[in-house]
Amino acid sequence: MDKKFKRTLVTTALPYANGPVHIGHLAGVYIPADIYTRYLRLKGEDVIMIGGSDEHGVPITIKAKNEGVTPQDIVDRYHKIIKDSMEELGISFDVYSRTTSDIHTETASEFFRHLYDKGEFVEKTSMQLYDEKAGQFLADRYVTGECPHCHFDHAYGDQCEKCGTSLNATDLINPRSAITGNTPVLRETKHWYLPLDKWEPALSKWILEGHKEWKTNVYGQCKSWIDLGLQPRAVSRDLDWGVPVPVEGAEGKVLYVWFDAPIGYISNTKELLPDSWEKYWKDPESRIINFIGKDNIVFHCIVFPAMLMAYGDNYQLPDNVPANEFLNLEGDKISTSRNWAVWLHEYLRDFEGKQDVLRYVLTANAPETKDNDFTWSDFQQRNNSELVAILGNFVNRVLVLTHKYYGGVVPVPGELTDTERNTYAELAEIKKRLSDYLDTFHFREALKEAMNIARLGNRYLQETEPWKLAKTDMDRVATVMYTSLQLCANIAVAFEPFLPFMSHKLADTLHLDSLKWENLGSNDLVAAGLEIGAPELLFEKIEDSTIQAQLDRLARIKEENKIKQWQPQPVQEPTDFDTFMKLDIRVGTVKECMRVPKADKLLQFTIDDGMGDRTIVSGIAKYYDPADLVGKQVCFIANFPPRKLKGVESQGMILSAENADGSLVVVGPTGPVSPGSQVK
């Protein structure tokens, strides 16, 4: 960061208010943003962090329709859950607002109208799918149909969730309205478009020439979009939920959510600072940092900057957009629709008081350069082996020894030796590396450096062994304990951006007046003669049973998803009636049933077929107790040629239906039928 700025505006991607936030959101956006903001505050810089809920768009209307409530009911519910859980995790927003607020509606409307009056939009008419029964145009997510690529029959109008291909609703084969189930028709509609192609030269110069320091994943995605050539993007859509398009003749149209949402950064800043918001947005000595996930790179690096360029009036463009990649869960992509996630509000309930553990693990596994994976075993290991065994162990040993030898009073140190001088020199090097990593948004590496202070402390204690010195040299013990307490105080400062709850608890124990970054590396943060608080464990071990409960929950979700995702097998190739009639399907009564020796899957039936008895072997042993089938009537194919299975001659095939979970259910008549009756 070469240029010095007077102030910093940190923005975080607005979470979508159709559900809670999960660990993917936290690792990708909110924890990194909070770390950086807390770091700047510790440095005494002028910084504000802006957040809020994104409360418009089609998914919210779909969820409301499915639940039989209004879209406002949905966003009110999830805005509260998101806001409360973020606050409990220690995400320190200066303001967390929402895009349904009056000030946002006014700001977004004014923004659109300003561009409209300047002639910055292009009006276009196009053919879009329309549901005649519902009397409305269909947004992409309101259309389902057959994917033209993989032929999955339940693809959405914007993407096929089976093969992942991006689609237009008009690409679908046999499209259906998600509202009525009717086949929609094409109808002409008018919308306004932002001509990104007009701003392509300016964007290319600003990004490709002016911001080569951006993260490679961000710079590379921007370059790819620009190299392909930018195209106009619609800024309005036909919908009844959102900010109404503020021009005549636009009834039934709202601002497209991608246009609406980033303006929320401006409106939320206005809400926080109604009289001084412009200095953060329009002063060249202010810088803007957008924390987002990789799926929002194009909107924050190309689309929103183009909007600001088009608006004019000295709006500043973001100085950096340190986007992260995606976080997976136990090897699978996090999916809100499949409930495959660790939800923040549920974590806070299940792991009460362990906010810092989650912050630590998600930072240590941050997907900064590539997708990464969260596993519960790693969560447990990092807590037990790092937070408990390294950080917590060092601090606890120091506090316990201070109370043991000095009654909890910080001793007066004696003469420093090379051991102390080398320790403080290494601490200074850690501070330099830690600061460099934080300045350049490498939070994972920064966390390692903070933890290195605890490692340094443990090594110092092992080298000096004050418990042995206490037998012969209490003056030396005083120096060792004084130095160790200084390292504890440095831990409180260094970890404040990462683990604020632990940091402030430790600061209270050591009676530190304030935490300032300039004090990091100091050897006099805790004054001699000061009485410190009693030792308290900063972290506690997490037991196997606690982790197993989370793994069991995920296993249940995986099984539920198998059933939800199940689709009937496609109908086989057409056959004629005469071919079907060649199958002799009959009803028989089970007289005996037993397992076939040395064959886990096979049951041996003796069937009364009305013409004597016959033996049939069937592979359904996994799903039935043989005794439960005796006396039941089943359907079987009588004219299959006999064949031997595990030494038993089978004289037919019992018919079964496959359930959604893969289990087999024997097919039989719903009422008593004479054995040998044909199925027709």
N, C-alpha and C positions, 0 to 999 in steps of 0.2 A: 504494500500500500504506500505509494510514493507521495501522493497528494494528501495534505492534512485538511481535515474537515472540522467545522465548528460543531456539527451535530450529526446524529445518525438516526434514520427512521428504519426500523426493522419491521417487515411485514411477514405474516405467515399465511400460507394458503388457507382459504376459508373452507373448513370441513363442511361436507354436505349434510344438511339436517334431516336426512331420512333414516338415520341410525346413529348409534354411538361411535366414538372413536376407538380405534384398536391400536395394537403395538406397531403396525406398519405405518400409520399416521405419525405416531410419536417418534419412531426412529428416523423417519424420513424428513420430518418438518419441525415438530414442536419442541422436542428436546434440544436439537441443534440450535434452534433460534433462541431458546431460553438460555443455553450455555453462553452463547455469544453476547446476548443482552446483559446477562449478569456480569460477564467479564468486563464489558465497557462501563457498567455502573461501578464496579470495584475500582476501575481506573479513574473514576470521577468525571467521565465524559457525559455530555448531553445526549441521551439516547431514550427513545420511546419504542415500545413494542406494540404493534397494532394487530388485533385479531378479530374474528367474528364468524358467525355461521352463515353459510350460503344457503338461502332458504327458498330459492325459486328453481323452476325446472320441472321437467316431465317426471322423473322418478318419484318426486314428492307427490305429484297428483295421482300417480298410479298407486302408491302406497295408501294414500287417503281413500281412493276408490275401493281398494281391496278391503280396507278396514271399516268402510262405511262412515268415515268422518271427513271433516274439511281439511284441506291442505294446511290451514292455519293451526289446526289441532296437532297435526304431525310436527310442524316446525317448532311449535311451542314446547312440545314434549321433549324433542331431541336437543333443542337449543339449551334447555335447562340441564339435561344430562351431561351434554358436552361441556358446558361452561363450568358446572360444579365439579366434574371429575378432573378437568384441567387444573382448576384452582387447587384441588386436593393434592394433585401431583406436584404442585409447586411451579407450574408454568406461569411466569410472572408478567402477564399482560398488563399494560397500562390501561388498555380498554379492550373489552371483548363484547362486540355488539352484534348486529344482525342486519341482513339485507331486506327485512320487512319493516325496518324502522322508517319513520316519517322522513328523517334527515337523509336517509339513503335514497328513498324514492325521489325526493326533491333533487338530490345531487345527480343521480343517474339520469333523470328526466332532463335536467339542465345540460348535462354533458351531451346527450343525444341531440337536443335541440340546437346547441351551439354548433355542432358539426353539420347538422342539417341546414342551418341557416348559412353556413360558410360554403355549402355545396360540396362537402367532402364525401357524401354518399352517392352511390349509383343505384337507381331504382331498376329492378328487374322483375319480370313476370316469369313464372315457371309452372310446370305441371306437377302437382303434388297429390298424394292419395287423400281421398275425402270419404268419410263414412256418411252415407246418405241417411241412414237410420238415426245415427247420433247427431247429425247435422253439424259436423265439424271436420276440419282438416286434422289429419293424424300425424302427430310427431313420430319420429323414428321409433321410439320405444313403444308406441301404441300399435305397431304393425309387426306381425309375426308371419312366418312363411318358410318355404323351403330354401335353404342356402344354395345358391347357384354353383358353389364350389364343391362342398362336401355332401350336399343334399340332405343335411340335417333338417328335420321338418319343423323345428321350433326355434329357428334363428330369428333374432330381432332385426328391426329395420336399420340399425346402425352397426351391428356386429353379430357375427355368428359365434356363440359361446363355445361351440364344439371345435371348430377349426381356427377360430381367432381372427378370421378375415374381416376387415372393415367393409361395411356395405352402405349403400343407399337403400331406402325403403323400396324404391322402384326397381331395385335389382332382384327382389325376392320372387321366387316362383310360387304361384298360388297364394298371394298375400291375403292375410285376414286381419280384420280390426280386432284389437285386444279389448275394445269396449263392448262391441255387440256380437263379434264373431262373423259379421257379414264380410263379403268381398268388397273392398273399397274401390272407388272409381277415381280416375285422374281428373282433376279440375284445376283450372288456372288460378293462381294467386300472386299477389305482388309483395315484394319485400325490399328492404334497403340493405345495401352491401357496402362494406368498407373495402376500398380498392387497395389491398396490400401491395399489388404490383406497382402502384404509384410511389410507394414508400420504400420499395426494394433497394434502390441505390443508397438511400440514407441509412437504412438498416444494415446493409452490407458494410458500409464504411464504419458505422458505429460499432458493430460487433466484430467483424472479421479483421478490421484493421485496428480498432481501438480497444478491444478487450481480449487479446490473446492470452491474458493471464487467467481467464475463467477456467473452471474445471473442464477437463477434456471431454467429459460426457455432455456437458452443456454446450460448449463451443462446437463440438462435432455435430450435434443434432441441429443446431442453428445453421451451420454451414450446409448441411444436407438439404434443409428446407430451402435455403436461398439458392443453392445450386440448381435445384429442381425448378425454380421459378415460382414466385408467390402469386397466388390467385385471390380474387375478391372473396370475402366471406360475409355471409348474411349476418346482420345484426338484429334482426327481428324474426319472429316466428308466430304462427297461428296458435294461440293458446289463451286460456282465460286466467292463468295464474302467473303473476310476474308484474314487473313495472310496465304499465301501459305505454305504448309508443305515443309520444306527445305531439302528434300532428293530426290534422284533419284527414278523414278518410282511412284512419288506421284502426277502426273499431275491431275488436277481437284479436288484436295483435299486441304482443308484449316484446320487451327487449330480450334478445337471446341471452341465455344465462351466462355464456362466456364473455359477452360484452358487459353485462350487468355486474357480475361478481367482482372483477378487479377494481371497479369504481368504488366498491365497498372499502377498499383501503383508504380512499380519500374521504368518504363520508364518515368512516369511523374515526379518522383523525380530526375531522371537524367536530364530531361529537365530544371528543376528549378535549380539544383545544379550539373552541369556537372563535376566539379572537386572535390566535397565533398559528393556526394550522398551516398557513401558506409558507411560513419560513422553513418548514420541513419538506415541502413539496416544490417550492419555486426558487429558493435561495441556492445559488451555485456552490455555496459553502456548506450545503447540506448533502448528505449522501443517503441513498435508498438501497437497502439490502433486502431482496426477496428470498425467503426460505420456502422451498417448494419440493414436491416430488417430481420424478422425471416425466411423468405423464402430463405435467403442466408447463414444461419448458417452452414449448412453442407459444403458449399464451402470454407468458411473462417476458419472454425475450424478443418476440416478434409482434404479436397481435397488440398487447397492451402498450408497448412502446410506440407502435404505429398510431394508436389512438391518441396518445399524449402528443406525438409530433403533429398530428392533424389538428388537435385542439389549440396548440400554441400556448401563449400566455406564460411562457417561462417554466412550464412544467419540466422538472428534472427527470431524466431516465435513470433506471437502476444502475448503481455502480457495480453491483455484483449479484449473481443469481446462483448461489451455491446449492444446486439441486442434488438430491441423493437418488440412488437407485431404489429398488424395491426390497422389502424384507419378506422372506417366506416363513412359513410356520411348519416345523417338523418335516421339511422337505417338500411341502406343497404350497402353491401360491395361495396367499390369503384371499379369501372370497367372502364378502358380506352376504351375498345371496345364499351361499352354502353354509353360513355360520361358521366357516373355518377361520377363526380368529381368536385372539385373546383380547377381549374387550376391556378397556380401561376401568370402567365403573365396576365390572365384576372382579377384576384383579384387586382393586382397592378394598372390596368386600372380603375376598378370600385371603388376602395378604395384608391384613390391617397393620398399619405402621411401617410398612416396607416400601414406601414410595422410592426411597433412594436405591434400593436393590434393583428395581425395575429401571430406573434412570441409569444406573451403572451398567447393567447388562446390555441395554439397548444402545448405549454409547460405545461400549466395548465391541459390539457387533454391528456398529453402524454401517449401512450399505453405501459407503461414501464413493466408491469407485466401481463397484459391481454389486449385483444382487447378493444378499447374504441370508443366513438362515437362523431363526430363533428355535432353540430346542429347550425343553424343560430340564433335561439333564445338564446342559451347559449353564442354564440359569442357576441350578443348585450348586454346580461345581464352582462357578465364579463367586457365589455368595460364600460358600463354606471355605474355599481355598484361598480366596483373595480378600474379600471384605472382612471375614471373620479372622482368618489365620494370619493375614499380613497387616492390614490397616488396623482392625479392631484389636488384634493381639498386641501390637506395638503400643498403642495409646493406653490400653488397659494396664500393661506392665509398668509403664512410666507412672501412671497415676497411683497404682497400688504401691510401688516402691517409694514414691514421694510421701505418701501417707505413712508408710511403715517406718521410714527413716527420719522424716522431718515433720510428722504430724500434719501433713498437707500444706506446709508452708514452703514456698519456693526458696531453696537455699542460696546463699551467697557463693558464687563460683570462685574457685581458686585460679591459679595460673593455667592458661590454655596450653595444651600440648599439640604436637603435630597432628594427632588424631582428631582433635577438635577443629584445628585450622583446615585440615583436608576435608572434613565433613562439611564445614560452612562453604568451602570453595566448590564442592560438588553440588551443594544446595543452590549456589548462585548459577551454576551451569544448568541445573534442572529448570530454574526459573526462566532462563534465556530460551531454552528449547520450548518450554511450555508456552511462553508468550508468543514465540514465532508460530507455533502450531495453531494457537487460537486466532492469531491475526490472519492466518491464511485458511481458516475454516477446516483444519484437519483435527477434528475433535477426538477421534479415536486415538490418534497418537498423543494428543494433549493429555488425555486421561491416563495413558501409560506413564507420562512424565509426572503427573500428580501422584500416582501410586508409587513412583520411584522414591518419593520423599519418605513414605512409610517403609519401603525396602531399605533405604539408607538408614533410617532410624533403627530397624531391627538389626542391621549389620553392626551399627555403632554399639548397640547394647551388647551384642555377642562378643565384640572385640574388647570392650572395656570391663564387662562382667562386674557391675557394681555390687551384686550380691556376694561376690568373693572379696572385693575391696573393702566391704563393710567390716570385715574382720580385722583389718589392719590400717586402713587409710580413709577415714571419713572425710578428710579435706578433698581427696580425689573423688570420692562419691558425690560430694556437693557439686563439683564441676560437671560430672557425668549427668547427674539428674537435672541440673540447670540446663545443660545443652539439650538433653532429651525433651525437656518441656518446651524449649524453643522450637524444636522440630515438630512437636504436637501443635503448637500455635501456627506454624507455617502450614501444616496440614489443613487446619481450619480455614486459612485464607485460600490455599490452592484449590481446595475441593468445593468452595462455595458455588462456583458456576455449575458443577456437576452434581454434587450431593448436598443441597442446601440444608436439608433437615439435620443431617449428621454434622455439617459444618457449624451451624448455629448452636447445636447442642454442645459441641466441644468448646466453642467460643464462650458459651455461658459457664461451662465448668472451669475454664481458665480465666474467666472474668476479663475477657478482651473487650475493650471499649468499643472498637469498631474494626471492621475488616476492610483493609485497603490493599490494593494490588502493589502499591509502592512499598508496602511493608514486607512483602514476600521476599524471603532471603535474609531477613534481619535476624540478629542473634540476641535481641533484647525486647522481644514482643511481650514476654511475661516477666514482670519486675521481681527482683529478689525481695523477699519479705511478704509477698502477697500470699494470702491463704486461698487455695483453690478448692473446688468442690469435690465431693466424694466420687470415687470411681463408679461409673455405670457402663455396662456393655453397650457399645455402639451398634453392634450387629449380633444376631444369634443364628445358630445353625438351622438350616431347613432340613427336616427329616424326609426320609424316603417316602413315607406314607403320604405326606403333603404333595409331593411331586406325582406320586402314583394316582392320586385323586384327579389331578389335572390331565394326566395321560388317559385315564379311564373316560373322562369327559370327552376328550377328542376322539377316542375310539367309538363312543356312542354316536357322536356327530358323523363320523365317517360312515357308520352303518346306516344312519338315517339318510345320508346323502345318496347312498347306493340305491335306496328305495325311491327317493325323490327323483333321481336322474334316470330311473328305469323307463325305457320306452318299449312298447311291443315290437317284436321282431317284424321286419317287413314281410308283407304277404308274398308267398312264393310265386313262381311263374304259373300262369293260368294252366289248368288241366281240364280235360273234358269230363262229362258226366259218366261216360262208359268206363273211363279209367278209374274213377272213384268207386264205381259199383263193383270193381274187381276185388276191393277190400271187403272181407267178411268180418264185420265188427259185431261182436255179441256181448251179452251180459252173462256173467257167471257169479257164483257164490263161493266165497273163500271158505274151504273146509279146514285146511291146515296151512300154517305159515311158519317158517323157521329160517334162521340165518344159514347161509352156505358156509361150511367150514373153510377157514383160511381165505375168506373173501369179505372184506369189510363192507363193501357196497351192496352185496347181493342178498336178496331174499328169495327163498324157494316156496312157491305157492302150490297147493293142491286145489284145483278149481272144479266145482260141480258145473259142467257146461251143458247139462240137460241130456247129454248123450253118454254119460259115464264121466269119469274124472280125467283131468289132464294136468300136467305139470308145466308151470311157467316160472322162469327165473327173471327177476326184475331188479334193477339197480337203484332201489329206493331205501336201502337199509339205514342210511344216515337220517332219514326223516320219519321213520315209523318203528314202534315197538311191534314185533310180529304178533303178539297176543291181541293187540288192538285191531288188527285187520280180520281176524277170524269172525266169520258170520256176515261180513260186509259184502255187498255186491259191487263188482267192478266191471268196467268195459275192457275187452281185449280183442286183439286181431286174431281170428281163429285160423286163417288160411296162410300164415307164414310157414315156410318149410322149417322143420325142426333143426335146432343147432345146439351144440354142446357148449355150456359155460361152466368152467371149473369142474368138469366131469359130469355135470347134470344136464340131461337133454331137456331143452326148453321147447315147448310146443305152442308158441304164440308170443304175443307182446301185450302187456298190460298198459293201458293208456294213462298218462299222467300229464298234468299241466304245470308249467314252471311259473313260480311266483316271482314277485319283484325282487325278493332277496335271494333268488336262486334255488329256493326249496321246491320240492316236487310234491304235488297233491294228486292222489289217485282219483281218476274220473269214474263216476258211477251214476246210476239213475237216482232221481230224487225220491222215488217211491218203489215199493216191492215190484219186481219183474220176474217172470218165470225164467229159471236158468236156461240158457240157450237161445233166448230171444235175440233177434237181430236188431241192430241199430240202423235205422233208415232215415 
